[in-house]
């Protein structure tokens, strides 16, 4: 079972996995411990409009880190990045 973590940082959109079949623009959390592709627990893996709304914001979120993704269960917007 994965451990729930709390991360804080700014949300941006950037290209991930360049040159692979998984190459795409993704919503990414940039924080002190690294960069993580964001996914919402129970949300669509691509094109999640709820995550799109967070681009350009600073957030604090709880969730699970798995294979470079941060699967968010809760979040709060702290302001603009």
Secondary structure as UniProt FT lines:
FT   STRAND          4..16
FT   TURN            18..19
FT   TURN            21..22
FT   STRAND          24..31
FT   TURN            32..33
FT   STRAND          34..40
FT   TURN            41..42
FT   HELIX           49..52
FT   TURN            53..56
FT   STRAND          57..66
FT   TURN            67..68
FT   STRAND          69..80
//
